[in-house]
Amino acid sequence: MSHPPVVGLIANPVSARDIRRIVANAGNLQLPDRVNIVLRLLAALAATGVGRVRMMPDRAGLAAMLQRHLARERRQGHVLAEVELLDMVPGATVEDSCRAARLLRAQGATAIVVLGGDGTHRAVVRELVAGAGDWRQTVPVCGLSTGTNNAFPELRESTTAGLAVGLYASGRLGAEVALVPNKLLDVRIDGAAGTRHDIALVDAVIADARLIGARALWKPEGLHSVYLAFAEPQAIGLSSIGGLLQPVARTAPGGLAVQLAPTPQGRQCVVHAPIAPGMVCPVGIARVESMPAGQPFDVGLPAGVVALDGERELAFAPGERVQVRLRENAFATLDVGRCLHEAAARGLLWAAA
């Protein structure tokens, strides 16, 4: 007897509240906006036969507000997937997303919908790829952009995302149609105290600042190099530097390494890149080269910090060796567009007249 599909939901209630929202005049989704996104998702999931969603609890009031809105929707006769909160005590840190991802993987979630920015998606994927030997072994992610620089989660309507996830979770679309493999960047720091590892989904940026300080990077000053899993010219954020120099698609092999030149000496060119919403800054470029998968790139800076997907995460000191390596076929995501094209071709959302 088959079990009903379970879809996971990790919604960061406080994404898009870093300093870039202040300095770049960017907007900010309030809790009611996030709740409405989730309600549309739940309605679409229910329409495809997914009756249950397991959701990360939070301390900001998102889950509580959602439950009140769900009761109102049901009183009005609307059909939405049921929401069950994961058995965990939230701490209002990124560890909430990490723990929720571990719980959902252990509980056999068919797919996980993530609401957040690049940082939230990185935290979730980091847990899902741990111990996985191949992208087909990871729980697939469907990302909904609610962060600041959102280079990884694409802007899409939660209704169509819910339809795609539901068609896959209910078994009406197979993995060979619904899922695509994704690249990531492995960052390794070796020193006398041991080895540290982390990942980035879009970019690993090396800066010469010795203190982590404010987590979000929003100034080009002090940047040394940028390593990119993919580089899209329409992106907002530090990955746009590479995207406007030598675009690399998400599905293309290889990545991109860009060495920056803060002074005119050694510059090949200057690119004007949108490194944050409303902020287009000149960035001096010394060298651009392709990153083949599996090849380690040594960071030629004696000390500084590594920013992963736009946030300073790892400080390194003199004597420590930093390497960045591109990994292909690392984790799975839902291809929403392809799912809905296939649904149209097969008539999966048709009903008898």
FENGINOR-V38753 format. One record per residue. N is the residue number from 1. SS is DSSP state (A for helix, B for strand, O for the rest). PSI is psi in degrees with one decimal (999 if undefined). NEAR is the number of other C-alpha atoms within 12 Angstrom. Layout:
N & SS & PSI & NEAR
N & SS & PSI & NEAR
This chain:
1 & O & 125.0 & 3
2 & O & 148.1 & 7
3 & O & 149.2 & 15
4 & O & 147.6 & 18
5 & O & 145.5 & 30
6 & O & 124.8 & 37
7 & B & 133.8 & 47
8 & B & 152.5 & 51
9 & B & 118.6 & 49
10 & B & 105.4 & 50
11 & B & 112.8 & 47
12 & O & 114.1 & 48
13 & O & -12.0 & 41
14 & O & 19.2 & 31
15 & O & 155.8 & 37
16 & O & 37.5 & 35
17 & O & 25.8 & 27
18 & O & -177.6 & 27
19 & O & -24.1 & 26
20 & A & -26.0 & 31
21 & A & -27.6 & 24
22 & A & -48.2 & 19
23 & A & -16.0 & 20
24 & O & 10.7 & 26
25 & O & 35.9 & 17
26 & O & 157.2 & 22
27 & O & 179.2 & 23
28 & O & 123.4 & 28
29 & O & 126.0 & 26
30 & O & 168.1 & 22
31 & A & -45.8 & 26
32 & A & -34.5 & 21
33 & A & -41.6 & 21
34 & A & -39.5 & 35
35 & A & -42.8 & 29
36 & A & -36.9 & 26
37 & A & -44.6 & 35
38 & A & -39.6 & 43
39 & A & -41.7 & 38
40 & A & -38.5 & 29
41 & A & -45.9 & 44
42 & A & -36.4 & 43
43 & A & -41.8 & 35
44 & A & -39.9 & 31
45 & A & -44.0 & 40
46 & A & -36.2 & 32
47 & A & -21.0 & 29
48 & O & 6.4 & 34
49 & O & 6.0 & 32
50 & O & 114.1 & 38
51 & O & -6.9 & 28
52 & B & 137.0 & 32
53 & B & 133.6 & 40
54 & B & 123.4 & 37
55 & B & 144.4 & 42
56 & O & 127.9 & 44
57 & O & 167.4 & 34
58 & O & 167.5 & 32
59 & O & 1.4 & 21
60 & O & -6.0 & 23
61 & O & 2.7 & 23
62 & A & -51.6 & 33
63 & A & -39.8 & 33
64 & A & -43.5 & 23
65 & A & -38.2 & 25
66 & A & -43.3 & 34
67 & A & -38.5 & 26
68 & A & -41.7 & 19
69 & A & -34.8 & 26
70 & A & -41.9 & 27
71 & A & -40.4 & 20
72 & A & -42.8 & 16
73 & A & -40.0 & 21
74 & A & -33.2 & 17
75 & A & -29.5 & 12
76 & O & 3.5 & 11
77 & O & 9.9 & 11
78 & O & 143.3 & 20
79 & O & 119.1 & 26
80 & O & 155.6 & 34
81 & O & 144.6 & 36
82 & B & 146.9 & 31
83 & B & 125.6 & 34
84 & B & 124.1 & 23
85 & B & 140.0 & 28
86 & O & 148.7 & 30
87 & O & 82.7 & 18
88 & O & 152.7 & 24
89 & O & 113.2 & 17
90 & O & 147.1 & 26
91 & O & 6.0 & 17
92 & O & 35.1 & 23
93 & O & 175.4 & 22
94 & O & -21.1 & 29
95 & A & -24.1 & 25
96 & A & -47.6 & 31
97 & A & -39.3 & 44
98 & A & -47.3 & 33
99 & A & -40.5 & 30
100 & A & -40.8 & 42
101 & A & -41.3 & 44
102 & A & -42.9 & 32
103 & A & -44.5 & 28
104 & A & -39.4 & 37
105 & A & -43.6 & 33
106 & A & -30.2 & 18
107 & O & 4.5 & 22
108 & O & 32.6 & 24
109 & O & 136.9 & 36
110 & O & -35.4 & 39
111 & B & 159.7 & 45
112 & B & 123.7 & 46
113 & B & 130.6 & 51
114 & B & 127.1 & 50
115 & B & 116.4 & 49
116 & B & -169.7 & 40
117 & O & -162.3 & 42
118 & A & -39.6 & 43
119 & A & -42.3 & 47
120 & A & -45.1 & 47
121 & A & -37.4 & 47
122 & A & -42.2 & 42
123 & A & -41.5 & 37
124 & A & -48.9 & 46
125 & A & -37.2 & 46
126 & A & -38.5 & 36
127 & A & -37.1 & 31
128 & A & -30.2 & 39
129 & A & -11.9 & 36
130 & O & 118.4 & 24
131 & O & -4.5 & 16
132 & O & 130.4 & 19
133 & O & -16.0 & 15
134 & O & 154.1 & 21
135 & A & -26.8 & 28
136 & A & -14.5 & 24
137 & A & -3.8 & 24
138 & O & 150.7 & 38
139 & O & 125.3 & 42
140 & B & 146.8 & 43
141 & B & 140.5 & 51
142 & B & 114.5 & 49
143 & B & 134.2 & 46
144 & B & 124.5 & 41
145 & B & 115.2 & 34
146 & O & 19.6 & 42
147 & O & -157.0 & 42
148 & O & -64.7 & 44
149 & O & -10.3 & 47
150 & O & 52.6 & 39
151 & O & -31.1 & 44
152 & O & -58.5 & 49
153 & O & 124.4 & 37
154 & O & 151.3 & 32
155 & O & 117.9 & 25
156 & O & 157.5 & 24
157 & O & 134.2 & 26
158 & A & -23.2 & 34
159 & A & -50.2 & 28
160 & A & -36.4 & 34
161 & A & -42.0 & 43
162 & A & -38.0 & 48
163 & A & -44.5 & 43
164 & A & -46.4 & 50
165 & A & -42.5 & 56
166 & A & -40.2 & 48
167 & A & -36.9 & 43
168 & A & -47.5 & 42
169 & A & -33.2 & 41
170 & O & -2.7 & 32
171 & O & 5.2 & 26
172 & O & -17.2 & 27
173 & O & 132.8 & 32
174 & O & 168.4 & 23
175 & A & -32.2 & 30
176 & A & -20.5 & 19
177 & A & -44.3 & 26
178 & A & -27.0 & 36
179 & B & 149.6 & 34
180 & B & 147.2 & 31
181 & B & 153.9 & 30
182 & B & 152.1 & 37
183 & B & 162.9 & 42
184 & B & 172.5 & 44
185 & B & 127.7 & 46
186 & B & 128.0 & 36
187 & B & 128.8 & 41
188 & B & 132.9 & 29
189 & B & 117.5 & 34
190 & B & 133.0 & 22
191 & B & -177.2 & 19
192 & O & -29.3 & 13
193 & O & -2.4 & 12
194 & B & -161.0 & 12
195 & B & 135.6 & 17
196 & B & 142.1 & 22
197 & B & 149.6 & 24
198 & B & 176.8 & 31
199 & B & 163.1 & 44
200 & B & 141.7 & 47
201 & O & -29.4 & 46
202 & O & -59.8 & 50
203 & B & 142.8 & 51
204 & B & 117.0 & 51
205 & B & 132.5 & 52
206 & B & 127.2 & 46
207 & B & 153.5 & 41
208 & O & 5.6 & 30
209 & O & 134.9 & 30
210 & O & -19.3 & 23
211 & O & 142.3 & 19
212 & O & -45.8 & 22
213 & O & -136.4 & 16
214 & O & 131.4 & 19
215 & O & -40.7 & 25
216 & B & 135.6 & 35
217 & O & 126.8 & 38
218 & O & 9.4 & 37
219 & O & 139.0 & 30
220 & O & -18.1 & 37
221 & O & 135.9 & 21
222 & O & -2.5 & 25
223 & B & 138.9 & 35
224 & B & -45.8 & 34
225 & B & 158.1 & 42
226 & B & 125.8 & 49
227 & B & 131.1 & 54
228 & B & 129.6 & 57
229 & O & -38.5 & 51
230 & O & 159.9 & 47
231 & B & 107.3 & 41
232 & O & 131.1 & 34
233 & O & -19.7 & 26
234 & O & 3.6 & 28
235 & O & 156.0 & 34
236 & O & 132.5 & 42
237 & O & -173.8 & 48
238 & O & -23.2 & 53
239 & A & -19.1 & 48
240 & A & -22.1 & 43
241 & A & -49.2 & 47
242 & A & -36.4 & 47
243 & A & -30.9 & 37
244 & O & -4.9 & 31
245 & O & -51.1 & 32
246 & O & 85.8 & 25
247 & O & 141.3 & 30
248 & B & 120.8 & 33
249 & O & 157.9 & 25
250 & O & -36.3 & 32
251 & O & -2.6 & 22
252 & O & 150.7 & 23
253 & O & 151.4 & 26
254 & O & 170.9 & 31
255 & B & -152.7 & 45
256 & B & 137.7 & 46
257 & B & 127.0 & 45
258 & B & 120.4 & 43
259 & B & 128.3 & 36
260 & B & 159.1 & 38
261 & O & 98.7 & 28
262 & O & -22.2 & 25
263 & O & 161.2 & 20
264 & O & -25.5 & 15
265 & O & 127.2 & 13
266 & O & 2.6 & 15
267 & O & 136.2 & 19
268 & O & -36.0 & 20
269 & B & 175.1 & 24
270 & B & 127.4 & 26
271 & B & 136.2 & 28
272 & B & 106.1 & 25
273 & B & 140.5 & 32
274 & B & 87.5 & 31
275 & B & -9.5 & 39
276 & B & 161.6 & 38
277 & O & 124.8 & 31
278 & O & 5.4 & 21
279 & B & 105.6 & 25
280 & B & 115.6 & 22
281 & B & 145.1 & 24
282 & B & 132.1 & 25
283 & B & 121.7 & 36
284 & B & 136.2 & 32
285 & B & 128.3 & 33
286 & B & -42.0 & 25
287 & B & 145.9 & 25
288 & B & 130.3 & 28
289 & B & 154.1 & 24
290 & B & 151.3 & 30
291 & B & 98.9 & 33
292 & O & 148.9 & 26
293 & O & 136.8 & 27
294 & O & -11.6 & 23
295 & O & 123.0 & 21
296 & O & 137.6 & 24
297 & B & 119.6 & 32
298 & B & 133.6 & 23
299 & O & 117.4 & 33
300 & O & 54.1 & 23
301 & O & 128.7 & 28
302 & O & -29.3 & 22
303 & O & 151.6 & 26
304 & B & -150.4 & 32
305 & B & 153.9 & 39
306 & B & 122.2 & 47
307 & B & 128.2 & 45
308 & B & 117.0 & 43
309 & O & 42.6 & 47
310 & O & -2.9 & 50
311 & B & 131.4 & 39
312 & B & 124.4 & 32
313 & B & -39.4 & 34
314 & B & 121.6 & 35
315 & B & 142.8 & 33
316 & B & 148.4 & 36
317 & O & 167.4 & 23
318 & O & 138.7 & 19
319 & O & -13.7 & 17
320 & O & 144.2 & 26
321 & B & 127.1 & 29
322 & B & 128.8 & 35
323 & B & 143.6 & 32
324 & B & 133.0 & 42
325 & B & 135.6 & 37
326 & B & 132.9 & 37
327 & B & 123.5 & 34
328 & B & 161.4 & 31
329 & B & 51.4 & 30
330 & B & -36.4 & 35
331 & B & 166.4 & 36
332 & B & 143.6 & 35
333 & B & 161.1 & 46
334 & B & 132.1 & 44
335 & O & 94.6 & 37
336 & A & -45.5 & 37
337 & A & -46.4 & 25
338 & A & -37.2 & 27
339 & A & -45.0 & 37
340 & A & -31.7 & 29
341 & A & -42.2 & 21
342 & A & -37.0 & 24
343 & A & -38.7 & 27
344 & A & -44.2 & 17
345 & A & -34.7 & 13
346 & A & -6.5 & 15
347 & O & 34.2 & 16
348 & O & -21.1 & 25
349 & O & 17.4 & 24
350 & O & 158.8 & 12
351 & O & 153.5 & 8
352 & O & 140.5 & 6
353 & O & 999 & 3
